[in-house]
Amino acid sequence: MLALLVLLSLQDPAGIDPDSQLAAGRLPEARRAAEQFVAQQPSDPHAHLALGWVWQAWPAEGRYRALDEFRTAERLAPGEPAPLWGQVAVGYRLGSDEGEGIARRALLRLLELRPGDRLAWARFLELYHDDAIWRRVDRALALHPDDLAALERRALIAIALEQPERADSLAAQVLARRGPHVPAWLVRAEASFQTGRDSAGYAWYDSALGHADLDSSGALWANARLIATPDEAARFAATGPGDARRFFLWFWSKRDPNLITPQNERIAEHFRRLAVVRRRFQLLHPLSLYHRSATARRLATAALPGTLPQFVAAALGPDADDPAGERSIYSRCGLDARGLVWLRHGPPDSRDPVRLPDLPGVSSLDAEAWHYETAAGRVGITFTRASASAGLQLGGDYIFTPTSKRQMSDTRRLLETDRTTLRAPLAARVWAAFFRGRTPGRTEVYYRSATDTAGLALWDERGVAVALASGPGLSRASVPPGHYTFGLDVDSAGVLGRIRDTVTVPHFARAAAPLLSSLILGATDRSGDRDALLAAMPADLAYRAGAPLAAYAEVYGLAADERGVARYVARYSFAPVRPFLARVLGVGHAIVVEFTREAPAQDVMVEQLVLEPGRVPRGRYRVTLGVTDALRNVKSESVAVEITVR
């Protein structure tokens, strides 16, 4: 297509334009015109270029003739890019390792001529690279020391060569000469993480995030899309101007594995995994037909014994360069199937060999299975070298080859999720409490754990963090009522615990019946305000036998009589948590304390009780508070609290 633009002004002496004939699909006529052009002007590179594009469009036999013509044109016009682009086209059409070598040679020359050519760089990145190839292109770009694009690309090459100090130096030169630039900050961040300078890495990544709204390179999303969920990819696609920074803050905050620390360790972990997968799991045959044709993939997958023909799509988002979806997900990121999973979930918890059919050419090294231990159970995934399969002949790159519906489901789950490997073995006891907020329309949320310090986050249904808190003792937040995902990380003597779950924050609005806050049980002999009783409530909900116990709750929406007085009945129940046999035999009865209260009606009525020492014997109890509005004869009951008296 690029060469057709070059040929717009070309006509042969007889007045027949090879370009127009080629565009019309009249290959024989185009060939005759181009051959006549070459015969009459054999030293004109445009003539050979015209004939090369005709042969490129010719059926199978034309590819090598096209290559000869393009190379002749290159020899006649060594500084022109058009003959080189013709060779790239031939290489891509040939495919396989041979075609890749042809395309790579031409692309290296293009970058040597024009280091800022974005398309040449993008095509070059699609091909296989080892250290020798990276060094060759680095030498080509080094011929342009004053070109900013060359400097930026050499910094990326240094990252690929695992030369982080050099990458950082090159990226620093880019920033010094062109000012704010997200791709250069990302290089400096990755270089810092590779050398263990995490503080610097976070600082450089924050700089990139700070300019996300102004970035047109797409570098931030290109980095994050490899671990995104389908919903996140759709959300990014719908992101409007000025919303990119907010999106990435949300994207990473929900993945933060330690809410106590100021930095997000998942970011550093992601960059370190990138270094591993680039080295160990890059595509070996990116121009194989499998990676360039959806039809070839269906045929290859169906040819594998016992393999389901369906295929799992990764959450990479839309690809503007491939609207028909012909490219494989591996080709779109340059990684084989193992690399895609490793980047999302880290190294597998275990690996097993896979027994393949005893067929010629099939090796025990052509397949492997990985297993991950997740909260939902063990997840397994199978890989097979099958991107070059023809019939039962295996080979090529590792691809996903699930052989059952369970494996298909597991594969999809692993490709649509990600996880941290930062260990959090501590299983801490935690309680939560909810009260009407002091600000109208909000609810006060409290969490407490028996650890040195804790970090709390609440994400709303849009995934936006509406509350973040960390520190020792009680964690608190004020949020609108609604459904949230919450994160609570705890740290005890350097051992981390992690909780991720959902919570419904209640709405204490006016209602026909009184509403109750959470019930607080303080290990104290004094009544007091909310904060005092919250502080006195043990994090593990364990109380000493023979000691006093103070209860605190808030009642909202009690009715008032003509005197402005509210009257209600408060009933406390300490029901033993009994084994099944004890319940059947009726052993152990609830301890019930009941009072009638009367006081001037207020929007918030404080209900308190101090139980004398020894009133509740040793055991486990399910404690509830019930309040009956005497004027309306309606009752509400608090959420139960399970305690232990020792």
C-alpha positions in Angstrom: 0.0 0.0 0.0 2.8 2.4 0.8 4.5 1.7 -2.5 1.3 2.6 -4.4 1.7 6.1 -3.2 5.2 6.2 -4.6 3.9 5.0 -8.0 1.2 7.6 -8.4 3.3 9.7 -10.7 4.8 6.8 -12.6 3.8 5.9 -16.2 5.6 3.8 -18.7 6.7 5.3 -22.1 3.7 3.8 -23.8 1.4 5.7 -21.5 0.2 2.6 -19.6 0.3 3.2 -15.9 1.3 0.0 -14.0 -0.1 1.5 -10.8 -3.6 2.0 -12.2 -3.6 -1.5 -13.7 -2.5 -3.0 -10.4 -5.1 -1.0 -8.4 -7.7 -2.3 -10.8 -6.6 -5.9 -10.2 -5.5 -6.4 -13.8 -2.2 -8.2 -12.9 -1.2 -9.4 -16.4 -1.6 -5.9 -17.8 0.2 -4.3 -14.9 3.1 -6.8 -15.3 3.5 -6.1 -19.0 3.6 -2.4 -18.4 6.1 -2.7 -15.5 8.3 -5.0 -17.4 8.3 -2.6 -20.4 9.2 0.2 -18.0 12.2 -1.8 -16.6 13.3 -2.8 -20.1 13.4 0.8 -21.3 14.9 2.3 -18.1 16.8 -0.5 -16.4 18.7 2.0 -14.1 15.6 3.7 -12.9 14.8 2.5 -9.3 11.1 3.5 -9.8 10.8 1.0 -12.6 12.1 -1.8 -10.5 9.9 -0.7 -7.6 6.8 -0.8 -9.9 7.6 -4.3 -11.1 8.3 -5.4 -7.5 4.9 -4.4 -6.4 3.3 -6.2 -9.3 5.2 -9.4 -8.4 4.3 -8.9 -4.7 0.6 -9.0 -5.7 1.2 -12.0 -8.0 0.3 -15.5 -6.8 2.8 -17.6 -4.8 5.7 -17.6 -7.3 5.9 -13.8 -7.3 7.3 -13.2 -3.9 11.0 -13.9 -4.6 10.8 -12.0 -7.9 9.4 -9.1 -6.0 12.2 -9.3 -3.5 14.8 -9.2 -6.3 13.2 -6.1 -7.8 13.0 -4.3 -4.5 16.6 -5.1 -3.7 17.6 -3.8 -7.2 15.7 -0.6 -6.5 17.5 -0.3 -3.2 20.8 -0.7 -4.8 20.0 2.0 -7.4 18.5 4.4 -4.7 20.2 3.4 -1.4 18.8 6.4 0.5 15.2 5.9 -0.4 12.8 4.1 2.0 10.3 2.8 -0.6 12.4 -0.2 -1.8 12.9 -1.2 1.8 9.2 -1.1 2.6 8.7 -3.4 -0.4 11.1 -5.8 1.2 9.2 -5.6 4.5 6.0 -6.4 2.7 7.6 -9.5 1.0 8.9 -10.7 4.4 5.5 -10.4 6.0 3.9 -12.2 3.1 6.4 -15.0 3.3 6.1 -15.3 7.0 8.0 -17.8 9.1 11.6 -17.4 10.1 12.7 -16.7 6.5 10.3 -13.9 6.0 11.1 -12.5 9.4 14.8 -12.3 8.5 14.0 -10.5 5.2 11.7 -8.0 7.0 14.2 -7.4 9.8 17.1 -6.6 7.5 14.9 -4.0 5.7 13.6 -2.5 8.9 17.1 -2.1 10.4 18.1 -0.2 7.3 14.9 2.0 7.5 15.7 2.9 11.1 19.3 3.6 10.2 18.0 6.1 7.5 15.1 7.5 9.5 15.3 6.8 13.2 12.0 8.7 13.9 9.9 6.5 11.6 7.1 5.3 13.9 5.8 2.6 11.6 9.3 1.1 11.0 9.8 1.0 14.8 6.4 -0.6 15.4 7.0 -3.3 12.8 10.5 -4.0 14.2 9.0 -4.5 17.7 6.7 -7.2 16.2 9.6 -9.4 15.3 11.7 -11.7 17.3 14.7 -10.2 19.2 17.7 -11.7 20.9 20.5 -9.7 22.4 22.4 -9.7 19.1 19.5 -8.2 17.2 18.9 -5.5 19.9 22.6 -4.5 19.7 22.4 -4.3 15.9 19.5 -1.8 16.0 21.1 0.1 18.8 24.2 0.6 16.6 21.9 1.8 13.8 20.2 4.3 16.0 23.4 5.4 17.6 24.3 7.0 14.2 21.9 9.7 15.1 23.1 11.0 18.5 21.0 14.3 18.2 17.7 12.6 17.3 15.3 12.4 20.3 13.4 9.5 18.9 16.7 7.5 18.5 17.6 8.3 22.1 14.2 7.2 23.4 14.4 3.9 21.4 17.9 3.2 22.6 16.7 3.6 26.2 14.0 1.0 25.5 16.6 -1.3 23.9 18.8 -0.9 27.0 15.9 -2.1 29.2 15.5 -5.1 26.9 19.2 -5.8 27.2 18.9 -5.6 31.0 21.1 -2.6 31.2 19.0 -0.4 33.5 21.7 2.2 34.4 22.3 2.9 30.7 18.5 3.0 30.0 18.1 5.5 32.8 20.9 7.7 31.5 19.4 7.7 27.9 15.9 8.5 29.2 17.3 11.3 31.3 18.8 12.9 28.2 15.4 12.7 26.5 13.7 14.5 29.4 16.5 17.1 29.6 16.1 18.0 25.9 12.3 17.7 25.3 10.8 18.2 28.8 7.9 16.2 30.2 7.5 12.9 28.4 5.6 9.9 29.7 7.5 7.1 27.8 10.8 8.4 29.2 9.5 8.5 32.7 8.3 4.9 32.3 11.7 3.9 31.2 13.3 5.6 34.3 10.7 3.9 36.5 11.4 0.4 35.1 15.2 1.0 35.2 14.9 2.0 38.9 12.8 -1.1 39.8 15.2 -3.4 38.0 18.1 -2.0 40.1 16.2 -2.2 43.4 15.8 1.5 43.7 12.0 1.3 44.4 11.6 4.8 45.9 13.0 6.3 42.7 10.8 3.9 40.6 7.7 5.1 42.3 8.7 8.7 41.9 9.2 8.3 38.1 6.0 6.4 37.7 4.1 9.1 39.6 5.6 11.7 37.2 4.1 9.6 34.3 0.7 9.4 36.0 0.8 13.1 36.7 1.0 13.9 33.0 -1.4 11.0 31.9 -4.1 13.5 30.7 -1.6 15.2 28.4 0.0 12.0 27.0 -0.6 11.1 23.4 1.8 8.2 23.2 -0.4 5.6 24.7 2.5 4.3 26.7 0.7 4.0 30.1 -2.1 1.9 28.7 0.3 -0.2 26.6 2.0 -1.1 29.9 -1.2 -1.6 31.9 -3.4 -3.4 29.3 -1.4 -6.6 29.7 -3.0 -7.2 33.1 -6.3 -5.4 32.6 -9.8 -7.0 33.0 -12.3 -6.8 30.1 -14.3 -4.3 32.1 -11.2 -2.2 32.6 -10.3 -2.3 28.9 -13.8 -1.1 28.0 -13.7 1.6 30.7 -10.4 2.9 29.4 -11.7 2.9 25.8 -14.5 5.1 27.1 -12.2 7.5 29.0 -12.7 11.0 27.9 -10.2 13.9 27.7 -8.8 14.7 31.1 -9.8 11.4 32.7 -6.8 9.3 32.0 -4.9 10.1 35.2 -8.1 9.3 37.3 -8.4 6.0 35.4 -4.9 4.9 36.2 -5.1 5.9 39.8 -8.2 3.8 40.1 -6.6 0.9 38.1 -3.7 0.6 40.5 -5.3 1.5 43.8 -7.6 -1.5 43.7 -4.5 -3.7 43.2 -2.5 -2.2 46.1 -1.4 -5.3 48.1 -0.5 -3.3 51.2 -2.8 -0.4 52.2 -0.5 0.4 55.1 2.5 1.6 53.2 2.5 4.8 51.2 3.7 3.1 48.0 1.8 0.6 45.8 4.0 -2.6 45.7 2.0 -4.0 42.9 3.5 -1.5 40.5 7.0 -2.5 41.3 6.0 -6.2 41.1 4.5 -5.6 37.6 7.7 -4.0 36.2 9.8 -6.8 37.6 7.5 -9.4 36.0 7.8 -7.6 32.8 11.6 -8.1 32.9 11.1 -11.8 33.5 8.6 -12.4 30.7 10.6 -10.4 28.1 13.6 -12.6 28.8 11.9 -16.0 29.1 8.6 -15.9 27.3 8.8 -13.7 24.2 7.4 -15.1 20.9 10.0 -17.1 19.0 8.0 -17.2 15.7 5.9 -14.0 15.6 5.4 -14.2 11.8 4.1 -17.8 11.8 0.7 -18.1 10.0 -0.9 -19.1 13.4 -0.2 -15.6 14.8 -1.5 -13.8 11.6 -4.6 -15.7 10.7 -7.7 -16.5 12.7 -8.5 -19.3 10.3 -5.1 -20.9 10.8 -5.6 -20.7 14.6 -8.9 -22.5 14.4 -7.4 -25.3 12.2 -4.4 -25.6 14.4 -6.4 -25.8 17.7 -8.9 -28.3 16.2 -6.0 -30.5 15.1 -4.8 -31.0 18.7 -6.2 -34.3 20.1 -8.9 -33.6 22.7 -8.5 -29.9 22.6 -11.6 -27.7 22.6 -11.8 -25.6 19.5 -12.9 -22.5 21.4 -10.3 -20.0 22.3 -9.9 -17.6 25.3 -9.6 -13.9 24.5 -7.4 -11.8 26.8 -8.4 -8.4 28.0 -6.2 -6.4 25.8 -8.8 -4.0 24.6 -9.5 -3.0 21.0 -6.7 -3.1 18.4 -6.9 -0.2 15.9 -4.2 -1.9 13.7 -6.2 -5.1 13.5 -9.9 -4.4 13.3 -10.7 -7.8 11.9 -9.0 -9.6 14.8 -6.6 -11.6 12.6 -3.6 -11.3 14.9 -3.4 -13.6 17.9 -3.3 -12.3 21.4 0.3 -13.5 21.6 1.3 -11.4 18.6 -0.4 -8.3 20.1 1.8 -8.4 23.2 4.9 -10.3 21.9 4.5 -13.0 24.6 3.6 -16.7 24.5 0.8 -18.1 26.6 3.1 -18.7 29.6 4.2 -15.1 29.5 0.7 -13.8 29.6 -0.2 -15.8 32.7 3.2 -15.1 34.4 2.7 -11.4 34.0 -0.7 -11.5 35.6 -0.2 -14.1 38.3 3.6 -14.6 38.8 5.3 -17.9 38.9 3.0 -21.0 39.2 2.7 -22.6 42.6 3.4 -26.0 40.9 4.2 -27.4 37.5 3.4 -30.8 36.1 4.4 -32.6 32.9 1.6 -33.3 30.3 1.4 -36.7 28.6 1.1 -36.2 24.8 0.1 -38.8 22.2 2.9 -41.1 21.3 3.3 -39.7 17.8 6.3 -39.0 15.5 7.7 -35.5 16.2 5.9 -35.1 19.5 8.2 -34.5 22.4 7.5 -34.5 26.1 9.0 -30.9 26.1 6.1 -29.7 23.9 3.6 -29.3 26.7 3.4 -28.4 30.4 0.7 -27.6 33.0 0.8 -24.9 35.6 -1.2 -24.7 38.8 -2.2 -21.8 41.0 -3.7 -21.9 44.5 -6.4 -19.3 44.7 -9.1 -18.4 47.2 -11.6 -20.3 45.0 -9.5 -23.4 44.9 -6.8 -24.8 42.7 -6.7 -23.5 39.1 -4.9 -25.4 36.3 -3.8 -24.3 32.9 -2.1 -26.3 30.0 0.3 -25.0 27.4 1.4 -26.8 24.2 3.9 -25.8 21.5 1.4 -25.7 18.7 1.5 -22.4 16.9 3.2 -24.2 14.0 1.0 -27.3 14.1 -0.1 -29.0 10.9 -2.2 -32.1 11.6 -0.6 -33.8 14.5 2.9 -32.2 14.1 3.6 -29.8 17.0 6.0 -27.0 17.3 6.3 -23.3 17.4 5.3 -21.1 20.4 3.4 -22.2 23.5 -0.3 -21.5 23.2 -3.2 -22.3 25.5 -4.6 -25.8 25.0 -7.4 -26.5 27.5 -8.7 -30.0 27.1 -11.9 -29.8 29.2 -14.6 -27.3 30.1 -13.0 -26.9 33.6 -9.6 -26.1 32.0 -11.4 -23.7 29.6 -13.0 -21.9 32.6 -9.7 -21.8 34.5 -7.9 -20.4 31.5 -10.4 -17.7 31.1 -10.3 -16.8 34.8 -6.5 -16.5 34.8 -6.5 -14.3 31.7 -9.2 -12.0 33.1 -7.7 -11.6 36.6 -4.3 -10.9 38.2 -2.8 -11.3 41.6 0.1 -10.2 43.8 2.6 -12.6 45.2 3.3 -10.3 48.2 2.7 -12.7 51.0 0.0 -11.9 53.7 -0.2 -15.0 55.9 -1.6 -13.3 59.0 -5.3 -14.2 59.7 -6.4 -11.4 61.9 -9.7 -11.1 63.8 -11.5 -7.9 62.7 -14.8 -6.2 63.5 -16.7 -3.4 61.9 -19.2 -0.9 63.2 -21.5 1.6 61.5 -23.1 4.8 62.9 -25.0 7.7 61.4 -22.5 10.3 60.2 -22.2 13.6 61.8 -22.4 15.0 58.2 -25.9 14.6 56.8 -26.2 11.8 54.2 -23.1 10.0 55.3 -22.3 7.0 57.5 -19.4 6.6 59.9 -17.5 3.3 59.3 -15.1 1.8 61.8 -12.8 -1.2 61.5 -10.6 -2.6 64.3 -8.0 -5.5 64.3 -5.7 -6.8 66.9 -2.5 -5.7 65.1 0.1 -3.0 65.4 -1.3 -1.0 62.5 -3.9 -1.3 59.7 -4.8 0.2 56.4 -8.4 0.7 55.2 -9.8 1.4 51.7 -13.4 1.5 50.5 -14.1 1.4 46.7 -17.5 2.3 45.4 -19.3 0.5 42.6 -17.4 2.6 40.0 -14.2 1.4 41.6 -13.3 4.8 42.9 -11.6 4.9 46.3 -13.9 6.9 48.5 -12.0 6.4 51.7 -8.4 5.6 52.6 -7.0 5.4 56.1 -4.0 3.9 57.8 -2.3 3.9 61.2 -2.5 2.1 64.6 -5.7 1.4 66.4 -9.1 2.1 65.1 -9.5 2.8 61.3 -12.4 5.1 60.5 -14.0 6.7 57.4 -17.1 8.7 56.6 -18.8 7.6 53.3 -22.2 7.8 51.7 -24.4 4.7 52.3 -24.2 2.0 49.6 -22.4 -1.1 48.4 -18.6 -1.1 48.5 -15.6 -3.3 48.0 -13.4 -2.9 51.0 -9.7 -3.7 51.7 -8.2 -4.0 55.1 -4.5 -4.8 55.5 -3.0 -5.4 58.9 0.5 -5.6 60.1 1.7 -7.4 63.3 5.4 -7.3 64.0 6.1 -7.1 60.3 3.7 -10.0 59.3 1.1 -8.8 56.9 -2.6 -9.9 56.7 -4.9 -9.0 53.8 -8.7 -8.9 53.5 -10.6 -8.1 50.4 -14.4 -8.4 50.5 -17.7 -6.5 49.9 -19.7 -4.6 52.4 -23.0 -2.7 52.5 -22.8 0.5 54.4 -26.3 1.1 56.0 -28.4 4.2 55.5 -29.7 5.5 58.8 -32.5 7.6 57.2 -35.9 8.3 58.8 -38.2 5.3 58.6 -41.4 3.9 60.0 -39.4 1.9 62.6 -36.5 2.9 64.7 -33.0 2.2 63.3 -30.1 0.9 65.3 -26.4 1.5 64.9 -23.9 -1.3 65.5 -23.7 -2.6 69.0 -20.4 -1.7 70.8 -19.3 -3.8 73.8 -16.5 -2.2 75.7 -14.3 -3.9 78.3 -14.9 -1.2 80.9 -17.0 -0.4 83.9 -17.9 3.0 82.7 -20.4 4.3 80.2 -19.2 7.0 77.8 -19.4 8.5 74.4 -19.1 6.6 71.1 -15.3 7.1 70.7 -14.6 6.0 74.3 -16.6 2.8 73.9 -15.1 2.0 70.5 -11.7 2.3 72.0 -12.6 0.0 74.8 -14.0 -2.7 72.5 -11.3 -5.5 72.2 -10.2 -6.1 68.6 -10.5 -9.9 69.1 -13.8 -9.6 70.9 -12.4 -11.6 73.8 -13.4 -10.4 77.4 -12.1 -11.4 80.8 -14.5 -13.4 83.0 -15.5 -11.6 86.1 -14.9 -8.2 84.7 -17.6 -5.6 83.8 -18.8 -5.0 80.3 -20.3 -1.8 78.9 -22.7 -1.7 75.9 -23.3 1.3 73.6 -25.6 1.8 70.7 -27.4 4.7 69.0 -31.2 4.6 68.2 -32.5 6.7 65.3 -36.0 7.8 64.6 -37.9 7.1 67.8 -41.4 8.6 68.0 -42.3 11.3 70.6 -45.5 11.7 72.5 -47.4 15.0 73.1 -44.9 15.9 75.8 -41.9 15.4 73.4 -40.9 12.2 75.3 -39.7 9.0 73.6 -40.4 5.7 75.3 -38.9 2.4 74.3 -38.0 -1.1 75.5 -34.3 -2.2 75.2 -33.7 -5.9 75.3 -30.1 -7.3 75.4 -29.6 -11.0 74.6 -26.5 -13.0 75.3 -27.3 -16.3 73.5 -24.7 -19.0 74.0 -23.1 -20.3 70.7 -23.8 -24.0 71.4 -22.8 -27.2 69.6 -25.6 -29.0 67.8 -26.2 -31.6 70.6 -26.4 -28.9 73.3 -29.1 -27.1 71.2 -31.1 -30.3 70.8 -30.9 -31.1 74.6 -31.7 -27.5 75.5 -28.5 -27.0 77.4 -27.5 -23.4 78.0 -30.0 -20.6 77.8 -29.7 -17.0 76.7 -29.0 -14.3 79.3 -31.5 -11.5 78.8 -31.5 -8.0 80.2 -34.5 -5.8 79.5 -35.3 -2.2 80.5 -37.9 0.3 79.7 -36.4 3.7 78.8 -38.1 7.1 78.8 -36.3 10.3 77.9 -36.8 13.6 75.9 -37.0 12.6 72.2 -34.0 13.4 70.1 -33.0 12.5 66.6 -30.2 10.3 68.1 -30.9 8.5 71.3 -27.9 6.9 73.0 -28.6 3.5 74.6 -26.1 2.4 77.2 -25.8 -0.4 79.7 -23.1 -1.5 82.2 -23.2 -5.1 83.3 -21.8 -5.8 86.7 -18.8 -8.2 87.0 -19.7 -11.9 86.7 -23.1 -11.4 85.0 -21.9 -13.2 81.9 -20.1 -16.5 82.7 -17.3 -18.0 80.5 -18.3 -19.1 77.0 -19.0 -17.9 73.5 -22.1 -15.6 73.0 -24.1 -14.1 70.2 -25.1 -10.7 71.5 -28.0 -8.6 70.1 -29.9 -5.5 71.1 -33.5 -5.2 70.3 -35.4 -1.9 70.6 -39.2 -1.6 70.6 -40.7 1.8 70.1 -43.5 1.8 72.7 -45.5 4.5 71.0 -45.6 2.8 67.6 -45.1 -0.8 68.8 -42.5 -1.5 66.2 -39.2 -3.3 66.8 -35.7 -3.2 65.4 -32.7 -5.4 66.2 -29.0 -4.8 65.9 -26.6 -6.9 63.9 -25.3 -9.7 66.2 -21.8 -9.5 67.7 -20.1 -12.8 68.6 -17.9 -12.5 71.7 -15.8 -14.8 73.9 -15.7 -14.6 77.7 -12.6 -16.3 79.2 
